[in-house]
């Protein structure tokens, strides 16, 4: 980071020997080849990734309501175990969206710039830019980001 701006990110997925990287205004790449987010434009046709909070359970009820909504209204949910890998997979079009709370800056900084440089959108749950230090994140292609944000906003506003 340079001041508050992401300038470079690398995510190395060891299991598949895939190295994702991006730099500001330079595009996003996997093993040296350009990547981009998927073109799917509705959540009902989307595959969603998420992670589970491991220490802050204060927001579990709305989190599980979003989880339930996604199970019933999308092509499915996946839980890989690494926010960095989930973000890289959004960037290369394997997932249309990723959401999670309870995150640390080191969980998301590298993957966030890769998603952005691959044409995606990364925000916190309310659509602001506080996803690095705010502990919550939505990353998605431009076709489903707003819809995903509305689902999260709807469920978290009930809590």
Secondary structure, DSSP 8 states (H G I E B T S, - for coil): -BTTB--EEEEEEGGGTEEEEEETTS-EEETTEE-------SGGG-EEEE---SS--TTHHHHHHHHHHHHHHSSEEE--S-HHHHHHHHHTTS-SEEEEES--HHHHHHHHHHHHHTT-EEE-TTSSSTTTTSSEEEEE-TTTHHHHHHHHHHHHHT-
